[in-house]
Amino acid sequence: MEWERRSLSGLPWREVERRLADRPGAPLPAPPHDEPPLRRVEGSIPYAELHCHSGFSFLDGASDPAELVAEAARLGLTALALTDHDGFYGVVRFAEAARRHDLPTVFGAELSLGAGPRTGTPDPAAEHLLVLADGPAGYARLGAALTEAQLAGRKGAPRLSLDRLAELAGTGTGGAADWVVLTGCRKGAVPAALEADGPVAAAHRLHDLVDRFGRDRVVVELWDHGHPLDVERNDALARLAVVAGLGVVATNNVHYHRPSRRRLATVLAAVRARRPLEDLDGWLPAVGSAHLRSGAEQARRFARWPGPSRPPPNWAGAAPSTCASWPPACRPSRALTASTRWTTCAA
């Protein structure tokens, strides 16, 4: 038997090189330490994850799109969005895997607004905005925005302003008709303003997004990773949504498909920051909770904001479906409608 050197992953170096180059070829058997298959979750509550990063969010996501899709199908998710940083790099693998699992998909991206690279610092300074494409026209508009940002910036540091993004969204007709904008993670304008300056500043940033993209196109995002301030932050964000008459959506701000992938995620974070793990420890999450969850898990975590028992008449349309948690007190005063391809379900 021919001897060949193997990498730490258990794969031959030739196979590592082939995969990194994304060249076609029959995959080799999985390395022996791969995760064992888990049983499929049956009878789960309808839920779709709308904020999800893959390994194509370079040094941030820790799972391949195919792994995310397979886990989403196992958990019984109604649909899955891929929202990598500043690009559509993983959508081909994502779409191919979703087709095999018959899983409805949503395409989006988390855009970096403002100067500064994502590498070389424990906590990159750029502001984030999560944008989901509504149909082919929205996908084309978002792709154009991503391309312009990459061309205007440099490698690892795209450059795009919120003013220019609103122009590219086509808001001159009264709203971003082809996009749905989520307020996003802690780096989003609204959560960041809430943490830094309080509810008044956060309300100002939220109204700014509404003015730019349209009331029917902005949704307040809640997420709960089990951190001490998550519930307090979500309470404040839900109140802001009520006052503004906006919808609320529950996500898990996903960065890997299963909890066991957290160890790889921390290593990637250290590589991104260019620091050893012991120096980065204070910047890392206390628990590995940024993984895909079933509808039942999300319903338990968001029981403080219980949704209705049946889908509200919002984003009515055809597949793909997106399912969200809509607290009764946080439902918008008028239906959050979309022109095509959107349906929401209660978690």
C-alpha positions as CSV (number, residue, x, y, z in Angstrom):
1,M,0.0,0.0,0.0
2,E,1.3,3.4,-1.0
3,W,2.2,5.5,2.0
4,E,1.1,9.2,1.9
5,R,1.4,12.0,4.4
6,R,-1.8,13.1,6.1
7,S,-2.8,16.5,7.6
8,L,-4.0,16.9,11.2
9,S,-7.6,16.6,9.9
10,G,-6.9,13.0,8.9
11,L,-7.2,13.8,5.1
12,P,-4.3,13.3,2.7
13,W,-2.7,16.7,1.8
14,R,-3.6,16.2,-1.8
15,E,-7.3,16.0,-0.8
16,V,-6.9,19.1,1.5
17,E,-5.4,21.0,-1.5
18,R,-8.2,19.8,-3.8
19,R,-10.9,20.9,-1.4
20,L,-9.3,24.3,-0.8
21,A,-9.0,24.8,-4.6
22,D,-12.7,23.7,-4.9
23,R,-11.8,21.3,-7.7
24,P,-14.2,18.5,-8.6
25,G,-13.5,15.0,-7.6
26,A,-14.9,12.2,-5.5
27,P,-14.6,13.0,-1.8
28,L,-12.6,10.6,0.3
29,P,-14.1,8.9,3.3
30,A,-14.7,11.2,6.2
31,P,-11.9,11.4,8.8
32,P,-12.4,9.1,11.8
33,H,-13.1,12.0,14.3
34,D,-16.1,13.3,12.3
35,E,-19.3,13.8,14.2
36,P,-21.6,10.8,14.4
37,P,-25.0,11.1,12.7
38,L,-27.8,12.2,15.0
39,R,-31.5,11.2,14.9
40,R,-33.8,13.3,13.0
41,V,-36.0,15.6,15.1
42,E,-39.7,14.7,14.5
43,G,-42.8,16.9,15.0
44,S,-40.9,20.2,15.5
45,I,-42.5,23.6,15.6
46,P,-42.3,25.4,12.3
47,Y,-39.2,27.7,12.3
48,A,-36.7,29.0,9.8
49,E,-33.3,30.4,10.6
50,L,-32.8,33.7,8.9
51,H,-29.3,34.6,10.2
52,C,-26.7,32.0,9.4
53,H,-23.0,32.2,8.6
54,S,-21.0,29.4,6.9
55,G,-17.3,28.9,6.5
56,F,-17.5,31.3,3.6
57,S,-17.7,34.1,6.2
58,F,-14.0,33.8,6.3
59,L,-12.6,33.0,9.8
60,D,-16.0,33.6,11.3
61,G,-18.4,30.8,10.3
62,A,-17.1,27.3,11.2
63,S,-19.4,25.0,9.1
64,D,-19.7,24.2,5.4
65,P,-23.0,25.2,3.8
66,A,-23.8,21.5,3.2
67,E,-23.3,20.8,6.9
68,L,-25.7,23.6,7.8
69,V,-28.3,22.4,5.3
70,A,-28.1,18.8,6.5
71,E,-28.5,19.8,10.2
72,A,-31.3,22.2,9.3
73,A,-33.1,19.3,7.6
74,R,-32.5,17.0,10.6
75,L,-33.9,19.6,12.9
76,G,-37.0,20.0,10.8
77,L,-36.5,23.6,9.9
78,T,-39.0,25.1,7.5
79,A,-36.3,27.0,5.6
80,L,-32.7,28.3,6.0
81,A,-31.1,31.6,5.0
82,L,-27.4,31.9,4.2
83,T,-26.1,35.3,5.2
84,D,-22.4,35.3,4.9
85,H,-20.3,38.4,5.4
86,D,-20.1,40.7,2.4
87,G,-20.7,38.1,-0.3
88,F,-22.6,35.3,-1.9
89,Y,-19.5,33.0,-1.9
90,G,-21.3,29.9,-0.5
91,V,-24.7,30.1,-2.2
92,V,-23.9,27.5,-4.9
93,R,-23.0,24.8,-2.4
94,F,-25.8,26.0,-0.3
95,A,-28.4,25.7,-3.1
96,E,-27.1,22.4,-4.3
97,A,-27.2,20.9,-0.8
98,A,-30.7,22.4,-0.1
99,R,-32.0,20.8,-3.4
100,R,-30.8,17.4,-2.2
101,H,-32.6,17.8,1.1
102,D,-35.7,19.6,-0.4
103,L,-35.1,22.5,2.0
104,P,-36.4,26.0,1.0
105,T,-33.7,28.6,1.0
106,V,-33.4,32.3,1.5
107,F,-30.3,34.2,0.2
108,G,-28.9,37.2,2.0
109,A,-25.7,38.8,3.3
110,E,-24.4,40.6,6.4
111,L,-22.9,43.8,5.0
112,S,-20.0,45.7,6.6
113,L,-20.6,49.4,6.7
114,G,-17.8,51.7,7.5
115,A,-14.0,51.4,7.2
116,G,-11.8,48.8,8.8
117,P,-10.7,45.2,8.0
118,R,-12.2,42.2,9.8
119,T,-8.8,40.7,10.5
120,G,-6.1,41.7,12.9
121,T,-8.3,42.8,15.8
122,P,-10.4,40.9,18.4
123,D,-13.5,43.0,17.7
124,P,-13.7,44.5,14.2
125,A,-15.2,48.0,14.2
126,A,-17.4,47.9,11.1
127,E,-21.1,48.3,11.5
128,H,-23.3,45.4,10.2
129,L,-26.6,45.3,8.4
130,L,-28.4,42.0,7.5
131,V,-30.2,42.1,4.2
132,L,-32.4,39.3,2.8
133,A,-33.2,39.2,-0.9
134,D,-36.9,39.0,-1.8
135,G,-36.9,37.1,-5.1
136,P,-34.6,37.2,-8.1
137,A,-34.7,41.0,-8.4
138,G,-33.6,41.4,-4.8
139,Y,-30.8,38.9,-5.3
140,A,-29.6,40.9,-8.3
141,R,-29.7,44.2,-6.4
142,L,-27.9,42.7,-3.4
143,G,-25.3,41.2,-5.6
144,A,-24.7,44.5,-7.3
145,A,-24.3,46.2,-3.8
146,L,-21.8,43.5,-2.7
147,T,-19.8,43.9,-5.9
148,E,-19.6,47.6,-5.6
149,A,-18.5,47.4,-2.0
150,Q,-15.7,44.9,-2.8
151,L,-14.5,47.0,-5.7
152,A,-14.5,50.2,-3.7
153,G,-12.6,48.7,-0.8
154,R,-9.7,46.3,-0.6
155,K,-9.3,42.6,0.2
156,G,-11.0,41.9,3.5
157,A,-12.3,45.4,3.9
158,P,-15.2,46.3,1.5
159,R,-16.4,49.9,1.6
160,L,-20.0,50.8,1.4
161,S,-22.0,53.6,3.1
162,L,-25.6,53.3,4.4
163,D,-26.5,56.2,2.1
164,R,-25.2,54.3,-1.0
165,L,-26.8,51.1,0.1
166,A,-30.2,52.8,0.3
167,E,-29.7,54.1,-3.2
168,L,-28.9,50.6,-4.5
169,A,-32.0,49.2,-2.7
170,G,-34.1,51.4,-5.0
171,T,-35.8,53.2,-2.1
172,G,-36.7,56.2,-4.4
173,T,-40.1,54.6,-4.9
174,G,-40.9,54.6,-1.1
175,G,-39.1,51.4,0.1
176,A,-36.6,48.7,-0.6
177,A,-39.2,46.6,-2.5
178,D,-36.8,43.7,-3.2
179,W,-35.1,43.4,0.3
180,V,-36.0,42.7,3.9
181,V,-33.6,44.4,6.4
182,L,-33.0,42.9,9.8
183,T,-31.5,45.0,12.6
184,G,-28.9,42.3,13.0
185,C,-26.4,41.2,15.7
186,R,-24.7,43.2,18.4
187,K,-22.7,45.0,15.6
188,G,-25.9,46.2,14.0
189,A,-26.7,49.9,14.3
190,V,-29.7,49.5,16.6
191,P,-28.3,46.9,19.1
192,A,-25.0,48.7,19.2
193,A,-26.7,52.1,19.9
194,L,-28.8,50.4,22.6
195,E,-25.7,49.0,24.3
196,A,-23.6,52.2,24.0
197,D,-26.1,55.0,24.5
198,G,-29.5,53.6,25.5
199,P,-33.0,53.3,24.1
200,V,-33.3,56.8,22.8
201,A,-30.2,56.5,20.6
202,A,-31.4,53.0,19.5
203,A,-34.8,54.4,18.5
204,H,-33.1,57.1,16.5
205,R,-31.1,54.5,14.6
206,L,-34.2,52.3,14.1
207,H,-36.2,55.2,12.7
208,D,-33.2,56.0,10.4
209,L,-33.4,52.5,8.9
210,V,-37.2,52.8,8.4
211,D,-36.7,56.2,6.7
212,R,-34.2,54.7,4.3
213,F,-35.7,51.2,3.5
214,G,-39.4,51.6,4.3
215,R,-41.5,50.6,7.2
216,D,-42.7,47.4,5.5
217,R,-39.1,46.3,5.0
218,V,-37.4,46.7,8.3
219,V,-37.7,43.9,11.0
220,V,-36.2,44.0,14.5
221,E,-34.1,40.9,15.2
222,L,-33.9,39.2,18.6
223,W,-31.4,36.4,19.5
224,D,-30.6,34.6,22.7
225,H,-27.2,32.9,23.2
226,G,-27.7,32.5,26.9
227,H,-25.5,35.5,27.8
228,P,-26.4,37.5,31.0
229,L,-27.8,40.5,29.1
230,D,-29.6,38.8,26.2
231,V,-33.0,38.9,27.8
232,E,-32.7,42.5,28.9
233,R,-31.5,43.5,25.4
234,N,-34.3,41.6,23.7
235,D,-36.9,43.2,26.0
236,A,-35.6,46.6,25.0
237,L,-35.5,45.8,21.3
238,A,-39.1,44.4,21.5
239,R,-40.3,47.6,23.1
240,L,-38.6,49.6,20.3
241,A,-40.4,47.5,17.7
242,V,-43.8,48.1,19.4
243,V,-43.3,51.8,19.5
244,A,-42.2,51.9,15.9
245,G,-44.9,49.5,14.7
246,L,-42.4,47.0,13.3
247,G,-42.2,43.3,13.2
248,V,-39.9,41.2,15.4
249,V,-38.1,38.0,14.2
250,A,-36.3,35.5,16.3
251,T,-32.9,34.1,15.1
252,N,-30.0,32.3,16.7
253,N,-27.3,34.3,14.8
254,V,-25.8,31.0,13.7
255,H,-22.0,30.5,13.1
256,Y,-21.8,26.6,13.1
257,H,-24.1,23.7,12.6
258,R,-23.7,21.9,15.9
259,P,-22.4,22.8,19.4
260,S,-19.3,20.6,18.9
261,R,-18.0,22.9,16.2
262,R,-17.5,25.7,18.8
263,R,-13.9,24.6,19.4
264,L,-13.1,25.2,15.7
265,A,-14.9,28.5,15.8
266,T,-12.7,29.8,18.7
267,V,-9.6,28.8,16.8
268,L,-10.8,30.7,13.7
269,A,-11.5,33.7,15.9
270,A,-7.9,33.6,17.1
271,V,-6.6,33.3,13.6
272,R,-8.8,36.2,12.5
273,A,-7.5,38.4,15.4
274,R,-3.9,37.2,14.9
275,R,-3.6,36.5,18.6
276,P,-3.0,33.3,20.6
277,L,-6.1,31.7,22.1
278,E,-5.0,32.6,25.7
279,D,-4.8,36.3,24.7
280,L,-8.2,36.2,23.0
281,D,-10.0,34.3,25.9
282,G,-11.7,37.5,27.2
283,W,-13.2,38.2,23.8
284,L,-14.7,34.8,23.2
285,P,-18.3,33.8,24.0
286,A,-18.7,32.0,27.4
287,V,-20.7,29.2,25.8
288,G,-21.0,27.6,22.4
289,S,-24.6,28.5,21.6
290,A,-24.4,30.0,18.1
291,H,-25.6,26.8,16.4
292,L,-28.7,25.8,14.6
293,R,-31.7,25.1,16.8
294,S,-35.0,23.4,16.2
295,G,-38.3,25.3,16.3
296,A,-39.1,23.7,19.7
297,E,-35.8,24.9,21.1
298,Q,-36.3,28.4,19.9
299,A,-39.9,28.4,21.2
300,R,-38.6,27.5,24.7
301,R,-35.9,30.1,24.5
302,F,-38.3,32.8,23.4
303,A,-41.2,31.8,25.7
304,R,-40.9,35.3,27.2
305,W,-42.2,36.5,23.8
306,P,-44.7,33.8,22.8
307,G,-45.9,33.8,19.3
308,P,-49.4,33.0,18.0
309,S,-50.4,29.4,17.4
310,R,-50.8,29.9,13.6
311,P,-49.0,31.9,10.9
312,P,-49.9,35.6,10.9
313,P,-50.9,37.1,7.5
314,N,-47.6,38.7,6.9
315,W,-45.1,38.3,4.0
316,A,-47.8,36.2,2.3
317,G,-46.7,34.5,-0.8
318,A,-45.2,31.4,-2.2
319,A,-42.2,29.3,-1.2
320,P,-39.5,29.6,0.1
321,S,-41.1,30.0,3.5
322,T,-39.5,31.9,6.4
323,C,-40.8,31.3,9.9
324,A,-40.4,33.8,12.7
325,S,-41.4,34.4,16.3
326,W,-44.0,37.1,16.4
327,P,-44.9,38.1,20.0
328,P,-48.6,39.3,20.1
329,A,-47.6,42.6,21.7
330,C,-44.8,43.1,19.1
331,R,-46.9,42.5,15.9
332,P,-46.9,45.5,13.6
333,S,-49.9,47.7,13.5
334,R,-50.3,46.8,9.8
335,A,-49.3,43.6,8.1
336,L,-45.7,43.3,7.1
337,T,-46.3,42.5,3.4
338,A,-43.9,41.6,0.7
339,S,-44.4,41.5,-3.0
340,T,-43.4,37.9,-3.6
341,R,-42.0,34.7,-2.1
342,W,-42.4,35.2,1.6
343,T,-44.5,33.5,4.3
344,T,-43.9,33.7,8.0
345,C,-44.9,31.1,10.6
346,A,-45.1,31.3,14.3
347,A,-42.5,29.7,16.5
